[in-house]
Amino acid sequence: MSRRAAPASFWHPRFWPTWIGIALLRLCALLPYRPMMAVGRVVGRIGMAFAGRRRHFVATNLRLCFPELDEAARQLLARRHFEAVGMAFMDFAIAWWWPDDRIYPLVTIDGQEHIATAMARGRGAIFLTAHFTSIEISGRLLVKLRPALPMYRPNANPLLEKIMVENRERHVERTIPRSDVRLMVRTLKDGKGVWFAPDQNFGGKGCVFAPFFGIAASSNPSLSRFAEMTGAAVVPFIVFRRPEGGYHMIVEPALDPFPSGDSTADITTYNEITERWVRHAPAQYNWLHRRFKKRP
C-alpha cells in the first residue's frame, strides 16, 4: 500500500477516535521500555472494566481450557491476561516505530539455526506461530532473522488498516491479506518465508475439528494444503514476554514429516504445539477470541 496522504474521508469525525489512539500510541513510543509496559498494564486493567462481552469470552475460554483451576485462580489469570493485552498495544508502538538498536537489546533468541536449516532447502518456509499478545512484535523480530511476508486478516476500520499496513511494510517487502492465497503460494514457491498463524476459530467451508485443550475446535486446514502445494518447510516459532522484561523468541525445528497426508492429524499437531506454548505463558495467549464458537 502506498504511503500517500490520508484521503479526506479519513478526517471524518468517525475516524477521530482512531487518530487520537494512534497519536497516544506514538507518544508512548517515546518512553523507555519499562514505563511503556507499565502504561500498557494500566491500559489493560482499565480495558477489562469496560470489556463487556469480551470479558465473558475470556472467562468462558479459561473455564473450558483450565478446569483444574478454581474460580479465584481463573479470575487472577483473566486480570493478568488483560494486562498482557494492554502491553500488546505497546508492542505495536515498538514494532512499528522503534529502531533495531532499541529493540534487540531486549531480545533473547533460541533455535535461530533452525531457520537457516529450513531455508537451505530452497522451497521457502512457513513460519508457524499463534495469536499471543506478543504477535505484532513477533513479526518484527522474525524479519530481522529472515525476510518473511506476514499473512493477516485486514482490519474492518479502513484508516487503521492503512496505518497498520504502512507501518508493517516499513519492515517487510509487503503484507499478504489472507484472501490472497495465490500471493502466499507464489511467495513460498519463490523460496521465501511467510509468517502464518491459523489458530483462530475457522467457520469457513471445509473446516477441520481437532482437539485444543481436549475440546474439538474448528480449525483452518490450509496449513497442510500450503505445505503440500509448495514443499515449504513448516517452522514453529513463538515470542514470549519475559517476566523480567523484554522478549524471548523460540524457533523450533521444522515439522517432519509434514504434511502427513491427514489434515486433521496435521492440525492436531499444530494445536498441540500451541497448547504447549499456552501452558508456558497462559496469560499471554489471546483469550478474547471465541476459539470454540463453531461446534461439530
C-alpha positions in Angstrom: 0.0 0.0 0.0 1.4 3.4 -0.9 2.2 6.0 1.7 0.2 8.8 0.2 -1.6 11.3 2.3 -4.8 10.1 4.0 -7.9 10.6 1.9 -10.1 13.5 3.0 -12.7 10.9 4.2 -10.3 9.8 6.9 -10.8 13.2 8.6 -14.4 12.5 9.1 -15.4 12.6 12.8 -16.0 8.8 12.9 -12.2 8.4 12.5 -11.3 10.9 15.2 -11.0 8.2 17.9 -8.6 6.2 15.7 -6.5 9.3 15.1 -6.4 10.0 18.9 -5.5 6.4 19.7 -2.6 6.4 17.1 -1.4 9.8 18.5 -1.4 8.4 22.0 0.4 5.3 20.9 3.0 7.4 19.1 3.6 9.3 22.3 4.0 6.1 24.2 6.7 5.1 21.8 8.9 7.9 23.1 9.0 6.3 26.6 11.7 3.8 27.7 10.6 0.1 27.6 9.7 -0.4 31.3 7.5 2.7 31.6 5.8 1.7 28.3 4.9 -1.7 29.7 3.7 -0.1 33.0 1.3 2.1 30.9 0.2 -1.0 29.0 -0.7 -2.8 32.2 -2.8 0.1 33.3 -4.5 0.3 29.9 -5.3 -3.4 30.2 -6.8 -3.0 33.7 -9.0 -0.1 32.5 -9.9 -2.1 29.4 -11.0 -5.0 31.5 -13.5 -2.9 33.4 -15.2 -1.9 30.1 -14.7 -5.2 28.2 -18.3 -6.4 28.4 -18.8 -9.4 26.2 -15.0 -9.8 25.7 -14.6 -10.3 29.4 -17.2 -13.0 29.2 -15.3 -14.7 26.3 -12.1 -14.7 28.4 -13.9 -16.2 31.4 -15.5 -18.9 29.2 -12.3 -19.8 27.4 -10.4 -20.1 30.7 -13.1 -22.2 32.3 -13.0 -24.6 29.3 -9.3 -24.8 29.0 -8.2 -24.8 32.7 -10.9 -26.8 34.5 -8.3 -27.7 37.1 -8.1 -24.1 38.3 -10.5 -22.8 40.9 -12.6 -19.7 40.2 -10.2 -17.4 42.1 -7.2 -18.6 40.1 -9.1 -18.1 36.8 -10.1 -14.6 37.8 -6.4 -13.8 38.5 -5.4 -15.3 35.2 -8.0 -13.1 33.5 -6.6 -10.0 35.1 -3.1 -10.9 34.0 -4.4 -11.5 30.5 -6.0 -8.1 30.2 -2.7 -6.6 31.4 -1.0 -8.5 28.7 -3.5 -7.2 26.1 -2.6 -3.7 27.3 1.1 -4.4 26.8 0.3 -5.7 23.3 -0.7 -2.1 22.4 2.8 -1.0 23.5 4.2 -3.8 21.3 2.6 -2.2 18.3 4.3 1.0 19.0 7.7 -0.8 19.5 7.3 -2.9 16.4 6.2 0.0 14.2 8.4 2.8 15.3 11.4 1.7 17.4 14.8 1.3 15.6 16.6 -2.0 15.8 19.1 -0.7 18.3 16.3 -0.1 20.8 14.6 -3.4 20.2 17.2 -6.0 20.0 19.0 -5.5 23.4 15.6 -6.6 24.8 15.5 -9.9 22.9 16.9 -13.4 23.5 16.7 -16.0 20.8 16.9 -19.7 20.9 16.9 -22.0 17.9 17.9 -19.5 15.3 19.8 -22.2 13.4 16.5 -23.9 12.5 15.6 -21.0 10.2 18.8 -21.4 8.2 18.3 -25.2 8.0 14.8 -24.8 6.7 15.6 -22.1 4.2 18.6 -24.1 2.9 16.1 -26.5 1.3 15.2 -23.7 -1.2 11.5 -24.3 -1.1 10.5 -21.5 1.3 9.3 -21.8 4.8 6.0 -21.3 6.6 6.9 -19.7 10.0 4.1 -21.0 12.1 3.0 -19.1 15.2 -0.2 -18.4 17.1 -2.2 -15.4 18.3 -0.4 -14.5 21.5 -0.5 -10.9 22.8 3.1 -10.6 21.5 2.0 -11.3 18.0 2.9 -7.9 16.5 6.4 -7.9 17.9 6.9 -11.5 16.7 6.8 -10.4 13.1 9.3 -7.6 13.6 11.7 -10.0 15.3 11.3 -12.7 12.7 12.1 -10.5 9.7 15.3 -9.4 11.3 16.5 -13.1 11.1 14.9 -13.9 7.7 12.8 -11.9 5.3 9.2 -13.2 5.6 5.9 -11.8 4.5 3.1 -11.8 7.1 -0.3 -13.2 6.1 -3.0 -11.3 8.0 -6.7 -10.5 8.2 -7.5 -7.0 7.0 -9.0 -4.6 9.6 -12.6 -3.5 9.2 -11.5 0.1 10.0 -10.1 1.4 6.7 -8.0 4.0 8.4 -6.5 1.6 10.9 -5.9 -0.9 8.1 -4.0 1.7 6.1 -1.9 2.7 9.2 -1.1 -0.9 10.1 -0.1 -2.0 6.6 2.1 1.1 6.0 3.9 0.6 9.3 4.4 -3.1 8.7 5.6 -2.6 5.2 8.3 -0.3 6.6 10.0 -3.5 7.7 8.8 -6.2 5.2 8.6 -6.3 1.4 4.9 -6.5 1.5 2.0 -7.9 3.5 -0.4 -10.7 2.3 -4.1 -10.3 3.0 -5.5 -13.7 4.0 -7.7 -13.8 0.9 -4.7 -13.6 -1.4 -3.8 -17.3 -1.4 -2.1 -17.0 -4.8 0.4 -14.5 -3.4 1.2 -16.7 -0.5 1.8 -19.7 -2.7 3.9 -17.7 -5.1 6.0 -16.3 -2.3 6.7 -19.8 -0.9 7.4 -21.2 -4.4 9.9 -18.4 -4.8 11.8 -19.8 -1.8 10.8 -17.0 0.6 9.3 -17.1 4.1 5.7 -16.5 5.1 4.5 -15.7 8.7 1.3 -17.7 9.4 -1.0 -18.0 12.4 -4.0 -20.2 11.7 -5.1 -20.9 15.3 -8.3 -19.0 15.5 -11.9 -20.3 15.1 -12.5 -21.1 11.4 -16.1 -21.1 10.3 -15.5 -21.5 6.6 -16.3 -24.4 4.3 -14.0 -27.3 4.8 -13.1 -26.6 8.4 -11.5 -29.4 10.4 -12.3 -30.2 14.0 -9.2 -31.0 16.1 -8.6 -31.1 19.8 -7.4 -28.0 21.6 -7.1 -28.4 25.3 -9.2 -31.5 24.9 -12.1 -29.7 23.1 -13.0 -30.1 19.5 -12.0 -26.7 17.9 -12.9 -25.6 14.4 -9.6 -25.1 12.5 -8.3 -24.0 9.2 -6.9 -26.9 7.2 -5.0 -24.7 4.8 -1.7 -25.2 6.6 -1.4 -28.7 5.2 -2.5 -27.6 1.8 0.0 -24.8 1.6 2.8 -27.1 2.7 1.8 -29.8 0.2 1.4 -27.4 -2.8 4.8 -25.7 -2.3 7.0 -28.2 -0.5 7.8 -25.4 2.1 9.2 -26.3 5.5 6.9 -25.6 8.4 8.9 -24.0 11.2 7.1 -23.3 14.5 8.2 -20.2 16.4 6.9 -18.1 19.3 7.7 -14.9 21.2 7.0 -14.7 24.9 7.3 -11.7 27.1 9.9 -12.4 29.8 8.8 -11.8 33.4 11.8 -9.6 34.0 11.1 -7.6 30.8 11.9 -7.9 27.1 11.2 -10.8 24.8 12.2 -14.4 24.4 11.9 -15.8 20.9 12.0 -19.6 20.4 12.4 -21.2 17.0 11.7 -24.9 16.8 12.9 -27.5 14.3 10.8 -27.8 11.1 8.0 -30.3 11.5 8.9 -33.6 9.9 7.2 -35.4 8.4 4.8 -32.6 7.4 2.3 -32.7 5.8 1.3 -36.2 6.9 -1.4 -36.7 4.3 -4.1 -36.3 7.0 -5.1 -32.7 7.5 -6.8 -33.5 10.9 -3.7 -35.1 12.2 -1.6 -32.1 11.0 -3.9 -29.6 12.7 -3.8 -31.7 15.8 0.0 -31.4 15.8 -0.3 -27.7 15.4 -2.9 -27.4 18.2 -0.6 -29.5 20.5 2.3 -27.1 19.8 0.1 -24.1 20.5 -1.3 -25.7 23.7 2.3 -26.3 24.9 3.1 -22.7 24.3 -0.1 -21.5 26.1 0.7 -23.6 29.2 4.1 -22.0 29.4 2.6 -18.5 29.4 -1.2 -18.7 29.7 -1.9 -15.0 30.4 -0.2 -14.1 27.1 -2.5 -16.1 24.7 -5.4 -14.3 23.0 -8.3 -15.4 25.1 -10.5 -12.5 23.8 -11.3 -14.6 20.7 -14.2 -17.1 20.7 -12.0 -20.1 19.9 -14.8 -22.6 20.4 -17.6 -20.7 18.6 -18.3 -23.2 15.9 -19.3 -26.7 17.1 -19.2 -30.1 15.3 
